[in-house]
Amino acid sequence: MRITIPVAKVLAALLAEPDEQRYGLDLMRLTGLASGTLYPVLHRLKEAGWLAADWEPIDPVQAGRPARRYYRLTAEGVAQARQALADLRAAIPDGRPSWGGTEPTGAPAW
């Protein structure tokens, strides 16, 4: 998979808490990406098998809002995302980029 800056932002946000499910608006807030950038990234990650997506099990009428689609990294996705971000970090000659989010270890984000 090609790791672009938007992809790296999404992966970093999901790796910050890999067991947590995130929905689109939550990921938009965490990454600073617009929906037109975020959702194609999520689709590509899902197609690659790195991401699982499930609809929230609610009744939209009773909840008074549409059901959310939740995303989380698969086990393969966690391993691949960690490797991809490590490779990206290693390719940057003068330090870590400042792209937002947090590191999976809780360290400040790049």
All heavy atoms as an XYZ file, in Angstrom:
845
protein
N       0.844     -1.175      0.000
C       0.000      0.000      0.000
C       0.891      1.241      0.000
O       1.893      1.290      0.712
C      -0.906      0.006      1.230
C      -1.563      1.351      1.447
S      -2.905      1.365      2.610
C      -4.065      0.383      1.736
N       0.495      2.229     -0.750
C       1.227      3.501     -0.806
C       0.876      4.320      0.432
O      -0.296      4.580      0.703
C       0.823      4.244     -2.078
C       1.629      5.474     -2.310
C       1.380      5.999     -3.725
N       1.670      7.409     -3.720
C       0.796      8.364     -3.970
N      -0.429      8.069     -4.288
N       1.149      9.621     -3.920
N       1.891      4.720      1.185
C       1.681      5.459      2.423
C       1.858      6.955      2.141
O       2.971      7.458      2.090
C       2.640      4.995      3.544
C       2.538      3.483      3.745
C       2.334      5.732      4.838
C       1.164      2.977      4.150
N       0.749      7.620      1.961
C       0.741      9.066      1.757
C       0.603      9.741      3.123
O       0.371      9.068      4.137
C      -0.446      9.470      0.864
O      -1.656      9.101      1.534
C      -0.379      8.784     -0.499
N       0.711     11.054      3.145
C       0.542     11.767      4.417
C      -0.845     11.509      5.004
O      -0.953     11.199      6.197
C       0.835     13.268      4.256
C       2.330     13.466      4.016
C       0.383     14.061      5.484
C       2.739     14.883      3.678
N      -1.947     11.594      4.223
C      -3.251     11.282      4.815
C      -3.339      9.854      5.358
O      -3.901      9.623      6.434
C      -4.234     11.503      3.661
C      -3.560     12.504      2.789
C      -2.093     12.144      2.872
N      -2.774      8.899      4.634
C      -2.783      7.507      5.114
C      -1.997      7.409      6.419
O      -2.448      6.773      7.381
C      -2.226      6.538      4.046
C      -2.030      5.138      4.627
C      -3.140      6.485      2.835
N      -0.838      8.044      6.478
C      -0.022      8.021      7.698
C      -0.771      8.645      8.863
O      -0.705      8.136      9.992
C       1.306      8.745      7.461
N      -1.498      9.726      8.634
C      -2.275     10.366      9.701
C      -3.352      9.421     10.224
O      -3.554      9.301     11.438
C      -2.926     11.650      9.191
C      -1.983     12.799      9.024
C      -2.743     14.038      8.582
C      -1.873     15.257      8.570
N      -2.655     16.485      8.325
N      -4.052      8.754      9.314
C      -5.110      7.826      9.729
C      -4.508      6.656     10.491
O      -5.015      6.265     11.555
C      -5.933      7.348      8.513
C      -6.890      6.228      8.901
C      -6.707      8.510      7.904
N      -3.422      6.095      9.980
C      -2.785      4.968     10.667
C      -2.296      5.371     12.055
O      -2.490      4.629     13.025
C      -1.631      4.416      9.836
C      -2.019      3.737      8.526
C      -0.763      3.324      7.758
C      -2.940      2.555      8.758
N      -1.684      6.543     12.170
C      -1.205      7.008     13.477
C      -2.366      7.189     14.443
O      -2.272      6.818     15.619
C      -0.422      8.309     13.321
N      -3.475      7.738     13.963
C      -4.646      7.938     14.829
C      -5.213      6.600     15.293
O      -5.564      6.439     16.468
C      -5.716      8.741     14.089
N      -5.290      5.632     14.390
C      -5.834      4.321     14.755
C      -4.873      3.545     15.655
O      -5.314      2.813     16.545
C      -6.156      3.519     13.495
C      -7.326      4.046     12.669
C      -7.371      3.376     11.307
C      -8.643      3.858     13.411
N      -3.566      3.709     15.445
C      -2.588      3.008     16.280
C      -2.478      3.596     17.685
O      -1.998      2.926     18.592
C      -1.207      3.039     15.623
C      -0.972      2.021     14.525
C       0.369      2.270     13.864
C      -1.049      0.602     15.063
N      -2.923      4.828     17.868
C      -2.858      5.442     19.197
C      -3.621      4.599     20.212
O      -3.209      4.478     21.365
C      -3.395      6.866     19.148
N      -4.728      4.027     19.785
C      -5.531      3.119     20.612
C      -6.062      2.026     19.697
O      -7.217      2.070     19.274
C      -6.677      3.872     21.278
C      -6.217      4.928     22.275
C      -7.393      5.636     22.919
O      -7.955      5.059     23.874
O      -7.736      6.737     22.458
N      -5.225      1.031     19.377
C      -5.590      0.049     18.350
C      -6.821     -0.805     18.670
O      -7.437     -1.340     17.751
C      -4.343     -0.812     18.206
C      -3.482     -0.507     19.359
C      -3.899      0.805     19.915
N      -7.198     -0.909     19.922
C      -8.375     -1.708     20.268
C      -9.663     -0.898     20.252
O     -10.747     -1.462     20.375
C      -8.195     -2.360     21.641
C      -7.062     -3.370     21.642
O      -6.820     -3.996     20.588
O      -6.408     -3.528     22.683
N      -9.550      0.419     20.116
C     -10.733      1.285     20.093
C     -11.330      1.348     18.699
O     -10.619      1.361     17.705
C     -10.365      2.702     20.533
C     -10.043      2.826     21.985
C     -11.228      2.529     22.895
O     -12.342      3.025     22.606
O     -11.036      1.796     23.875
N     -12.652      1.418     18.648
C     -13.342      1.637     17.394
C     -13.516      3.133     17.212
O     -13.834      3.836     18.164
C     -14.695      0.951     17.404
C     -14.598     -0.551     17.460
C     -15.956     -1.198     17.282
O     -16.872     -0.615     16.724
N     -16.085     -2.422     17.756
N     -13.302      3.600     16.001
C     -13.425      5.023     15.682
C     -14.426      5.201     14.567
O     -14.474      4.395     13.650
C     -12.076      5.592     15.215
C     -10.958      5.441     16.191
C     -11.102      6.413     17.298
N      -9.928      6.376     18.154
C      -9.836      7.079     19.236
N     -10.795      7.882     19.601
N      -8.755      6.987     19.988
N     -15.198      6.263     14.610
C     -16.107      6.558     13.504
C     -15.562      7.744     12.728
O     -14.607      8.402     13.144
C     -17.540      6.769     13.998
C     -17.754      7.906     14.958
C     -18.247      9.133     14.503
C     -17.484      7.763     16.317
C     -18.467     10.180     15.386
C     -17.696      8.810     17.199
C     -18.185     10.004     16.726
O     -18.395     11.058     17.591
N     -16.127      8.005     11.568
C     -15.586      8.986     10.648
C     -15.335     10.358     11.240
O     -14.237     10.910     11.087
N     -16.332     10.939     11.909
C     -16.159     12.282     12.459
C     -15.052     12.301     13.510
O     -14.265     13.244     13.583
C     -17.475     12.797     13.049
C     -17.463     14.233     13.564
C     -17.087     15.211     12.452
C     -18.830     14.596     14.133
N     -14.969     11.261     14.293
C     -13.903     11.135     15.289
C     -12.539     11.135     14.597
O     -11.616     11.837     15.017
C     -14.123      9.838     16.079
C     -13.197      9.667     17.258
O     -12.799     10.683     17.858
O     -12.899      8.500     17.602
N     -12.401     10.371     13.522
C     -11.137     10.326     12.785
C     -10.843     11.649     12.094
O      -9.687     12.055     12.002
C     -11.152      9.179     11.776
C     -11.036      7.786     12.395
C     -11.349      6.705     11.371
C      -9.652      7.579     12.993
N     -11.874     12.342     11.627
C     -11.669     13.655     11.021
C     -11.087     14.618     12.053
O     -10.163     15.383     11.756
C     -12.985     14.199     10.446
C     -13.424     13.477      9.195
S     -15.098     13.884      8.648
C     -14.993     15.642      8.441
N     -11.601     14.579     13.269
C     -11.093     15.446     14.340
C      -9.656     15.096     14.716
O      -8.833     15.976     14.937
C     -11.986     15.343     15.570
C     -13.321     15.992     15.404
C     -14.165     15.815     16.646
N     -15.500     16.348     16.441
C     -16.600     15.821     16.951
N     -16.525     14.753     17.721
N     -17.775     16.363     16.709
N      -9.371     13.807     14.802
C      -8.030     13.359     15.205
C      -6.966     13.658     14.151
O      -5.824     13.958     14.498
C      -8.031     11.853     15.489
C      -8.747     11.401     16.758
C      -8.871      9.889     16.777
C      -8.004     11.892     17.990
N      -7.341     13.560     12.890
C      -6.355     13.695     11.818
C      -6.340     15.071     11.170
O      -5.360     15.427     10.508
C      -6.625     12.669     10.703
O      -7.916     12.929     10.133
C      -6.553     11.242     11.231
N      -7.427     15.813     11.300
C      -7.536     17.100     10.609
C      -7.868     16.946      9.138
O      -7.799     17.914      8.378
N      -8.235     15.746      8.719
C      -8.569     15.495      7.321
C     -10.043     15.768      7.049
O     -10.895     15.503      7.899
C      -8.264     14.039      6.948
C      -6.813     13.590      7.066
C      -6.697     12.092      6.806
C      -5.936     14.372      6.103
N     -10.330     16.263      5.868
C     -11.713     16.459      5.428
C     -12.303     15.110      5.013
O     -11.563     14.167      4.684
C     -11.747     17.424      4.254
N     -13.617     15.021      5.004
C     -14.278     13.759      4.668
C     -13.903     13.269      3.270
O     -13.756     12.069      3.053
C     -15.792     13.898      4.791
O     -16.282     14.874      3.880
N     -13.711     14.187      2.321
C     -13.353     13.802      0.957
C     -11.973     13.182      0.849
O     -11.658     12.529     -0.143
N     -11.145     13.385      1.845
C      -9.823     12.754      1.911
C      -9.879     11.513      2.798
O      -9.312     10.474      2.462
C      -8.774     13.737      2.464
O      -8.737     14.887      1.618
C      -7.393     13.106      2.530
N     -10.570     11.629      3.928
C     -10.604     10.542      4.903
C     -11.263      9.273      4.363
O     -10.693      8.187      4.469
C     -11.333     10.985      6.176
C     -11.525      9.886      7.220
C     -10.191      9.463      7.815
C     -12.484     10.331      8.292
N     -12.460      9.397      3.799
C     -13.204      8.191      3.427
C     -12.545      7.378      2.315
O     -12.553      6.138      2.385
C     -14.667      8.525      3.144
C     -15.394      8.808      4.435
C     -15.676     10.105      4.825
C     -15.739      7.778      5.301
C     -16.310     10.374      6.034
C     -16.365      8.024      6.513
C     -16.654      9.322      6.875
O     -17.270      9.574      8.079
N     -11.899      8.006      1.310
C     -11.144      7.180      0.357
C      -9.975      6.438      1.016
O      -9.686      5.292      0.659
C     -10.646      8.202     -0.679
C     -11.667      9.291     -0.630
C     -12.059      9.377      0.829
N      -9.329      7.059      1.997
C      -8.248      6.385      2.730
C      -8.813      5.186      3.488
O      -8.253      4.081      3.436
C      -7.532      7.353      3.694
C      -6.619      6.605      4.662
C      -6.753      8.399      2.916
N      -9.919      5.384      4.185
C     -10.539      4.276      4.923
C     -10.928      3.140      3.980
O     -10.733      1.963      4.297
C     -11.768      4.771      5.698
C     -11.484      5.744      6.842
C     -12.790      6.266      7.424
C     -10.620      5.103      7.918
N     -11.458      3.492      2.826
C     -11.845      2.473      1.842
C     -10.623      1.672      1.381
O     -10.674      0.438      1.309
C     -12.548      3.141      0.651
C     -12.950      2.167     -0.401
N     -14.018      1.313     -0.257
C     -12.412      1.903     -1.615
C     -14.118      0.555     -1.334
N     -13.159      0.906     -2.174
N      -9.518      2.362      1.085
C      -8.302      1.677      0.647
C      -7.751      0.762      1.736
O      -7.318     -0.362      1.472
C      -7.238      2.686      0.215
C      -7.574      3.335     -1.099
C      -6.493      4.184     -1.730
N      -5.229      4.304     -1.071
C      -4.658      5.466     -0.747
N      -5.265      6.608     -0.997
N      -3.478      5.498     -0.167
N      -7.764      1.247      2.971
C      -7.279      0.422      4.085
C      -8.158     -0.805      4.280
O      -7.669     -1.898      4.563
C      -7.211      1.248      5.365
C      -6.145      2.340      5.403
C      -6.334      3.222      6.640
C      -4.746      1.754      5.371
N      -9.460     -0.634      4.128
C     -10.391     -1.760      4.268
C     -10.166     -2.780      3.151
O     -10.115     -3.985      3.392
C     -11.833     -1.263      4.269
C     -12.843     -2.342      4.566
C     -14.226     -1.738      4.703
C     -15.284     -2.760      4.998
N     -15.342     -3.874      4.070
N     -10.014     -2.290      1.917
C      -9.770     -3.185      0.781
C      -8.460     -3.954      0.931
O      -8.353     -5.091      0.474
C      -9.768     -2.393     -0.526
C     -11.133     -1.878     -0.940
C     -12.114     -2.993     -1.228
O     -11.768     -3.923     -1.978
O     -13.244     -2.946     -0.683
N      -7.470     -3.351      1.577
C      -6.173     -3.998      1.787
C      -6.217     -5.005      2.934
O      -5.249     -5.736      3.154
C      -5.103     -2.944      2.061
N      -7.323     -5.035      3.689
C      -7.435     -5.959      4.817
C      -6.848     -5.419      6.107
O      -6.736     -6.136      7.094
N      -6.473     -4.138      6.109
C      -5.882     -3.529      7.302
C      -6.946     -3.006      8.254
O      -6.646     -2.723      9.411
C      -4.979     -2.359      6.906
C      -3.744     -2.716      6.160
C      -3.493     -3.876      5.469
C      -2.579     -1.918      6.015
N      -2.245     -3.811      4.900
C      -1.664     -2.627      5.213
C      -2.231     -0.655      6.472
C      -0.417     -2.125      4.877
C      -0.983     -0.149      6.131
C      -0.082     -0.881      5.346
N      -8.155     -2.853      7.780
C      -9.199     -2.181      8.545
C     -10.484     -2.995      8.503
O     -10.851     -3.533      7.453
C      -9.444     -0.805      7.905
C     -10.152      0.264      8.699
C      -9.335      0.662      9.919
C     -10.370      1.487      7.821
N     -11.145     -3.080      9.647
C     -12.478     -3.681      9.720
C     -13.475     -2.545      9.922
O     -13.163     -1.556     10.586
C     -12.554     -4.661     10.891
N     -14.654     -2.699      9.341
C     -15.686     -1.671      9.466
C     -17.011     -2.340      9.787
O     -17.404     -3.302      9.126
C     -15.803     -0.876      8.166
N     -17.680     -1.847     10.820
C     -18.961     -2.398     11.242
C     -19.920     -1.262     11.572
O     -19.506     -0.237     12.126
C     -18.785     -3.273     12.498
C     -17.901     -4.473     12.221
O     -18.272     -5.302     11.374
O     -16.832     -4.561     12.849
N     -21.189     -1.478     11.245
C     -22.200     -0.485     11.578
C     -22.579     -0.605     13.045
O     -22.665     -1.707     13.593
C     -23.440     -0.658     10.714
C     -23.222     -0.196      9.315
C     -22.983     -0.968      8.213
C     -23.196      1.161      8.871
N     -22.804     -0.183      7.116
C     -22.938      1.135      7.479
C     -23.361      2.391      9.497
C     -22.844      2.295      6.718
C     -23.266      3.540      8.735
C     -23.021      3.489      7.366
N     -22.810      0.513     13.654
C     -23.265      0.575     15.040
C     -24.643     -0.082     15.138
O     -25.523      0.210     14.331
C     -23.349      2.055     15.436
C     -23.802      2.319     16.825
C     -23.872      3.814     17.101
O     -24.122      4.611     16.182
O     -23.670      4.163     18.267
N     -24.823     -0.974     16.110
C     -26.103     -1.682     16.223
C     -27.156     -0.868     16.998
O     -27.478     -1.187     18.140
C     -25.732     -2.965     16.958
C     -24.586     -2.554     17.829
C     -23.834     -1.497     17.050
N     -27.654      0.188     16.369
C     -28.690      0.997     17.015
C     -29.876      1.149     16.082
O     -29.779      0.903     14.883
C     -28.181      2.420     17.382
C     -27.846      3.209     16.112
C     -27.018      2.370     18.329
C     -27.733      4.703     16.311
N     -30.979      1.562     16.650
C     -32.145      1.949     15.865
C     -32.028      3.459     15.659
O     -32.135      4.225     16.627
C     -33.422      1.601     16.619
C     -34.673      2.060     15.911
O     -34.583      2.611     14.787
O     -35.765      1.868     16.479
N     -31.801      3.915     14.421
C     -31.614      5.346     14.182
C     -32.804      6.200     14.625
O     -32.611      7.328     15.093
C     -31.416      5.440     12.671
C     -30.951      4.089     12.260
C     -31.601      3.137     13.221
N     -33.991      5.672     14.529
C     -35.175      6.434     14.945
C     -35.154      6.628     16.454
O     -35.348      7.739     16.962
C     -36.469      5.723     14.484
C     -37.691      6.422     15.047
C     -36.524      5.652     12.962
N     -34.909      5.569     17.176
C     -34.860      5.644     18.628
C     -33.685      6.504     19.108
O     -33.820      7.282     20.053
C     -34.758      4.241     19.229
C     -34.885      4.214     20.730
C     -34.875      2.789     21.270
O     -34.661      1.834     20.542
N     -35.111      2.664     22.563
N     -32.543      6.380     18.452
C     -31.352      7.137     18.856
C     -31.432      8.593     18.418
O     -30.732      9.443     18.962
C     -30.096      6.498     18.275
N     -32.262      8.875     17.435
C     -32.394     10.249     16.960
C     -31.225     10.702     16.092
O     -30.992     11.899     15.928
N     -30.487      9.739     15.542
C     -29.365     10.044     14.664
C     -29.069      8.799     13.830
O     -29.469      7.700     14.186
C     -28.125     10.446     15.455
C     -27.605      9.348     16.357
C     -26.257      9.704     16.967
N     -25.824      8.720     17.939
C     -25.272      7.556     17.635
N     -25.094      7.196     16.400
N     -24.897      6.733     18.592
N     -28.364      9.007     12.724
C     -27.998      7.834     11.912
C     -27.015      6.932     12.650
O     -26.268      7.393     13.518
C     -27.325      8.430     10.675
C     -27.579      9.892     10.720
C     -27.932     10.249     12.135
N     -27.020      5.666     12.297
C     -26.033      4.736     12.848
C     -24.646      5.133     12.343
O     -24.494      5.615     11.221
C     -26.357      3.306     12.422
N     -23.661      4.957     13.195
C     -22.278      5.262     12.824
C     -21.605      4.012     12.279
O     -21.911      2.895     12.695
C     -21.492      5.735     14.045
C     -21.973      7.040     14.590
C     -21.236      7.395     15.861
N     -21.669      8.698     16.341
C     -21.675      9.070     17.597
N     -21.245      8.231     18.538
N     -22.080     10.266     17.950
N     -20.673      4.209     11.381
C     -19.837      3.106     10.918
C     -18.537      3.214     11.689
O     -17.852      4.233     11.641
C     -19.593      3.197      9.426
C     -18.872      1.970      8.922
C     -19.203      1.687      7.505
N     -18.739      0.347      7.184
C     -18.668     -0.116      5.980
N     -19.057      0.617      4.967
N     -18.229     -1.331      5.765
N     -18.216      2.165     12.423
C     -17.007      2.147     13.238
C     -15.888      1.412     12.522
O     -16.108      0.396     11.870
C     -17.278      1.481     14.583
C     -18.021      2.372     15.541
C     -19.384      2.221     15.751
C     -17.350      3.372     16.236
C     -20.064      3.058     16.628
C     -18.024      4.202     17.113
C     -19.374      4.040     17.297
O     -20.038      4.875     18.169
N     -14.681      1.945     12.676
C     -13.487      1.390     12.044
C     -12.470      1.043     13.122
O     -12.335      1.746     14.106
C     -12.856      2.428     11.101
C     -13.786      2.901     10.022
C     -14.589      4.022     10.211
C     -13.880      2.216      8.811
C     -15.458      4.452      9.219
C     -14.748      2.640      7.823
C     -15.534      3.756      8.026
O     -16.400      4.184      7.053
N     -11.746     -0.056     12.878
C     -10.627     -0.419     13.741
C      -9.654     -1.234     12.915
O     -10.036     -1.881     11.942
C     -11.060     -1.187     14.977
C     -11.631     -2.523     14.700
C     -11.901     -3.348     15.954
N     -12.585     -4.564     15.583
C     -12.046     -5.575     14.937
N     -10.785     -5.547     14.592
N     -12.752     -6.637     14.610
N      -8.399     -1.177     13.306
C      -7.383     -1.946     12.598
C      -7.547     -3.436     12.888
O      -7.858     -3.834     14.011
C      -5.985     -1.512     13.035
C      -5.542     -0.135     12.561
C      -4.262      0.285     13.266
C      -5.361     -0.099     11.055
N      -7.341     -4.256     11.870
C      -7.299     -5.699     12.064
C      -5.933     -6.041     12.667
O      -5.039     -5.190     12.732
C      -7.455     -6.431     10.713
O      -6.359     -6.064      9.873
C      -8.779     -6.095     10.035
N      -5.747     -7.278     13.087
C      -4.435     -7.698     13.607
C      -3.368     -7.490     12.544
O      -2.274     -6.971     12.832
C      -4.486     -9.154     14.051
N      -3.676     -7.865     11.308
C      -2.730     -7.636     10.212
C      -2.510     -6.140     10.014
O      -1.388     -5.689      9.781
C      -3.247     -8.244      8.906
C      -2.340     -7.952      7.732
C      -2.911     -8.412      6.395
O      -3.953     -9.076      6.359
O      -2.282     -8.068      5.375
N      -3.576     -5.369     10.127
C      -3.482     -3.928      9.963
C      -2.579     -3.277     10.998
O      -1.816     -2.367     10.681
N      -2.668     -3.733     12.237
C      -1.802     -3.189     13.292
C      -0.341     -3.448     12.943
O       0.491     -2.545     12.989
C      -2.158     -3.791     14.677
C      -1.107     -3.434     15.709
C      -3.535     -3.323     15.129
N      -0.035     -4.682     12.570
C       1.353     -5.028     12.234
C       1.831     -4.250     11.009
O       2.935     -3.687     11.015
C       1.463     -6.535     11.989
N       1.014     -4.206      9.973
C       1.399     -3.509      8.744
C       1.524     -2.006      8.969
O       2.429     -1.360      8.439
C       0.377     -3.779      7.633
C       0.329     -5.219      7.168
C       1.581     -5.633      6.403
O       2.338     -4.805      5.904
N       1.801     -6.926      6.320
N       0.606     -1.436      9.749
C       0.642      0.008     10.017
C       1.892      0.372     10.805
O       2.561      1.364     10.495
C      -0.608      0.428     10.777
N       2.207     -0.413     11.818
C       3.421     -0.136     12.601
C       4.659     -0.194     11.716
O       5.544      0.667     11.801
C       3.538     -1.123     13.761
C       2.577     -0.824     14.878
C       2.745     -1.764     16.051
N       1.847     -1.357     17.121
C       1.289     -2.190     17.984
N       1.553     -3.489     17.922
N       0.485     -1.744     18.917
N       4.725     -1.207     10.848
C       5.872     -1.340      9.959
C       5.919     -0.197      8.956
O       6.981      0.374      8.717
C       5.831     -2.689      9.220
C       7.052     -2.928      8.364
C       8.331     -2.984      9.190
O       8.432     -3.745     10.144
N       9.319     -2.172      8.831
N       4.788      0.161      8.383
C       4.744      1.237      7.388
C       5.182      2.566      7.995
O       5.950      3.320      7.384
C       3.341      1.352      6.800
N       4.701      2.865      9.204
C       5.081      4.122      9.846
C       6.554      4.107     10.270
O       7.234      5.133     10.182
C       4.172      4.422     11.031
C       2.714      4.729     10.669
C       1.903      5.018     11.925
C       2.606      5.875      9.684
N       7.051      2.954     10.697
C       8.473      2.850     11.042
C       9.337      3.049      9.800
O      10.355      3.752      9.852
C       8.767      1.487     11.682
N       8.922      2.454      8.682
C       9.661      2.635      7.426
C       9.634      4.093      6.999
O      10.642      4.629      6.535
C       9.068      1.768      6.316
C       9.284      0.279      6.532
O      10.109     -0.095      7.402
O       8.611     -0.506      5.832
N       8.500      4.736      7.150
C       8.368      6.137      6.779
C       9.267      7.014      7.655
O       9.962      7.891      7.160
C       6.910      6.574      6.897
C       6.550      7.957      6.395
C       6.905      8.107      4.925
C       5.068      8.217      6.607
N       9.259      6.743      8.963
C      10.130      7.494      9.884
C      11.597      7.326      9.510
O      12.364      8.276      9.538
C       9.914      7.026     11.322
C       8.899      7.825     12.048
C       8.847      7.428     13.520
N       7.462      7.222     13.853
C       6.846      6.047     13.941
N       7.494      4.936     13.758
N       5.572      5.980     14.226
N      11.987      6.105      9.162
C      13.374      5.823      8.811
C      13.790      6.532      7.523
O      14.963      6.845      7.341
C      13.579      4.317      8.667
N      12.839      6.800      6.656
C      13.138      7.450      5.380
C      13.250      8.962      5.500
O      13.695      9.623      4.566
C      12.049      7.097      4.362
N      12.887      9.518      6.648
C      12.952     10.964      6.837
C      14.312     11.294      7.435
O      14.620     10.894      8.554
C      11.799     11.447      7.742
C      10.480     11.159      7.041
C      11.943     12.928      8.057
C       9.271     11.353      7.900
N      15.136     12.033      6.700
C      16.520     12.229      7.118
C      16.727     13.089      8.360
O      17.666     12.879      9.098
C      17.170     12.892      5.905
C      16.053     13.510      5.157
C      14.835     12.672      5.449
N      15.878     14.061      8.610
C      16.165     14.998      9.702
C      15.124     14.985     10.813
O      14.702     16.019     11.297
C      16.338     16.412      9.151
C      15.083     16.919      8.466
O      14.196     16.104      8.162
O      14.999     18.134      8.246
N      14.684     13.825     11.197
C      13.767     13.769     12.332
C      12.368     13.377     11.947
O      12.112     12.902     10.860
N      11.471     13.602     12.872
C      10.097     13.145     12.741
C       9.197     14.264     12.230
O       9.292     15.381     12.685
C       9.600     12.650     14.089
C      10.407     11.487     14.579
C      10.218     11.116     16.016
N       9.105     11.688     16.699
C       8.438     11.076     17.647
N       8.780      9.883     18.010
N       7.451     11.662     18.259
N       8.316     13.936     11.300
C       7.378     14.951     10.831
C       6.360     15.288     11.898
O       6.135     14.518     12.822
C       6.711     14.284      9.632
C       6.869     12.830      9.857
C       8.148     12.660     10.644
N       5.732     16.415     11.790
C       4.716     16.852     12.732
C       3.351     16.783     12.070
O       2.857     17.762     11.530
C       5.006     18.277     13.182
O       3.996     18.709     14.067
N       2.749     15.584     12.086
C       1.490     15.365     11.380
C       0.294     15.237     12.303
O      -0.807     15.006     11.867
C       1.568     14.114     10.526
C       2.550     14.234      9.412
C       3.077     15.381      8.909
C       3.137     13.185      8.687
N       3.937     15.088      7.910
C       4.002     13.757      7.748
C       3.006     11.804      8.727
C       4.732     13.002      6.848
C       3.743     11.050      7.831
C       4.594     11.652      6.919
N       0.452     15.289     13.589
C      -0.684     15.164     14.501
C      -0.877     13.725     14.955
O      -0.201     12.827     14.518
N      -1.817     13.537     15.866
C      -2.077     12.208     16.416
C      -1.076     11.882     17.498
O      -0.320     12.720     17.947
N      -1.054     10.619     17.917
C      -0.095     10.182     18.917
C       0.537      8.887     18.472
O      -0.020      8.154     17.653
C      -0.763      9.943     20.290
O      -1.775      8.962     20.139
C      -1.346     11.222     20.847
N       1.684      8.609     18.986
C       2.360      7.367     18.714
C       1.647      6.237     19.454
O       1.044      6.467     20.499
C       3.813      7.443     19.189
C       4.636      8.440     18.434
C       4.902      8.016     17.010
O       4.985      6.807     16.747
O       5.018      8.891     16.162
N       1.750      4.995     18.954
C       1.119      3.875     19.654
C       1.658      3.692     21.069
O       0.993      3.143     21.911
C       1.462      2.668     18.791
C       2.056      3.170     17.539
C       2.367      4.626     17.722
N       2.851      4.197     21.342
C       3.447      4.061     22.672
C       3.022      5.180     23.596
O       3.413      5.238     24.748
C       4.975      4.081     22.566
O       5.360      5.327     21.988
C       5.498      2.936     21.752
N       2.231      6.145     23.073
C       1.829      7.282     23.859
C       2.775      8.449     23.746
O       2.571      9.501     24.323
N       3.857      8.268     22.965
C       4.830      9.349     22.753
C       4.191     10.442     21.901
O       3.203     10.191     21.233
C       6.068      8.790     22.066
N       4.755     11.630     21.910
C       4.209     12.679     21.056
C       4.158     12.250     19.602
O       4.982     11.462     19.162
C       5.178     13.840     21.250
C       5.872     13.558     22.537
C       5.897     12.065     22.681
N       3.194     12.755     18.879
C       2.995     12.375     17.482
C       4.016     13.015     16.573
O       4.659     13.962     16.918
C       1.604     12.791     17.055
N       4.097     12.493     15.391
C       4.932     13.120     14.394
C       4.149     13.951     13.530
O       3.354     14.531     13.349
C       5.748     12.202     13.545
C       5.386     10.788     13.333
C       5.253      9.807     14.266
C       5.165     10.140     12.087
N       4.985      8.628     13.676
C       4.923      8.801     12.338
C       5.158     10.561     10.779
C       4.692      7.879     11.332
C       4.917      9.643      9.794
C       4.694      8.324     10.085
